[in-house]
Amino acid sequence: MPQHRVYRIKFSSVHPLYVQKAERKNRTREEVDQVIRWLTGYSQPQLQRQIERECDLETFFAEAPAINPNVTLIRGVVCGVRVEDIEDPLMRNIRYMDKLVDELAKGKAMDKILRQ
């Protein structure tokens, strides 16, 4: 089965787009990094290293220290697809990250985004 092209996109090219989206809505890079760290288990230095290495999204998630167990609480639609219905684990994690950044940009409170 052929892989999705999105798996080969570099995390270092996606991250600035997430930051731009958040900053347009008066959120910060630190908040974007916080939601990504919550999702993946990366520390800030580890996250920065992944950006500098220019790894693709597949590698980014494969090397993630620990996907947060509360990701199952993330619900909603991204790109017209319900995230909780995505069967492919990698695609689901990518869409979870998209959803978290969307919630951040929409002004949702951080404790709600982080499912606390």
C-alpha positions in Angstrom: 0.0 0.0 0.0 1.5 3.4 -1.0 2.3 5.8 1.8 0.6 9.1 2.2 2.6 12.0 0.9 2.0 13.9 4.2 4.3 11.4 6.0 7.3 12.8 4.0 6.6 16.4 4.9 9.3 17.8 7.1 8.3 18.7 10.6 10.5 21.8 10.3 8.3 23.0 7.4 5.1 22.4 9.3 6.1 23.9 12.6 6.5 27.5 11.4 3.0 27.3 9.7 1.6 26.2 13.1 3.3 29.1 14.8 2.1 31.6 12.1 -1.5 30.3 12.5 -1.3 30.7 16.3 0.4 34.1 16.2 -2.3 35.5 13.9 -4.7 34.8 16.7 -2.5 36.3 19.4 -1.1 33.0 20.7 2.6 32.3 20.9 5.3 29.9 19.6 5.7 28.7 23.2 2.1 27.7 23.4 2.4 25.8 20.0 5.4 24.0 21.4 3.6 23.3 24.6 0.7 21.5 22.9 3.1 19.6 20.6 5.2 18.5 23.6 2.0 17.5 25.5 1.0 15.3 22.5 4.5 13.7 21.8 6.3 13.7 25.1 9.3 15.6 23.6 11.1 18.1 25.9 11.8 21.5 24.5 15.4 20.7 23.6 14.3 17.5 21.9 11.6 19.3 20.0 14.2 21.9 18.8 16.6 19.1 17.8 13.8 17.5 15.6 13.2 20.9 13.9 17.0 21.3 13.3 17.3 17.7 12.0 14.6 18.4 9.4 13.0 15.0 10.0 9.8 14.1 8.2 6.5 13.6 10.1 6.8 9.8 10.1 10.2 10.0 11.8 9.0 12.8 14.1 6.2 10.6 15.5 8.3 7.3 15.4 10.9 9.0 17.6 8.4 10.6 19.9 9.2 9.6 23.5 5.5 8.9 24.5 2.2 9.9 22.8 0.0 11.3 25.6 -2.5 8.7 26.8 -5.2 11.4 26.8 -5.1 11.8 23.0 -8.3 9.7 22.9 -10.1 12.7 24.5 -9.3 14.7 21.3 -12.5 14.8 19.2 -13.6 16.8 16.2 -13.1 17.4 12.5 -9.8 18.2 10.8 -9.8 18.5 7.0 -13.3 17.2 6.9 -12.5 14.0 8.7 -13.3 13.1 12.3 -10.0 12.5 14.1 -11.3 9.8 16.3 -12.4 7.8 13.2 -8.9 7.7 11.5 -7.6 4.2 11.6 -4.0 4.7 10.6 -2.1 5.6 13.9 0.4 7.9 12.2 -2.2 9.8 10.3 -4.3 10.0 13.4 -1.4 11.5 15.4 -0.7 14.0 12.6 -4.4 15.1 12.7 -4.3 15.2 16.5 -1.5 17.7 16.2 -3.4 19.7 13.6 -6.5 19.7 15.9 -4.6 20.9 18.9 -3.1 23.8 17.0 -6.5 24.6 15.5 -8.0 24.8 19.1 -5.1 27.0 20.2 -5.7 29.4 17.2 -9.4 29.5 18.0 -8.7 30.8 21.4 -9.5 27.8 23.5 -8.1 27.8 27.0 -4.8 25.9 27.4 -6.2 23.6 30.1 -9.0 22.6 27.8 -6.6 22.0 24.9 -4.4 19.8 27.1 -7.5 17.9 28.3 -6.9 18.7 32.0 
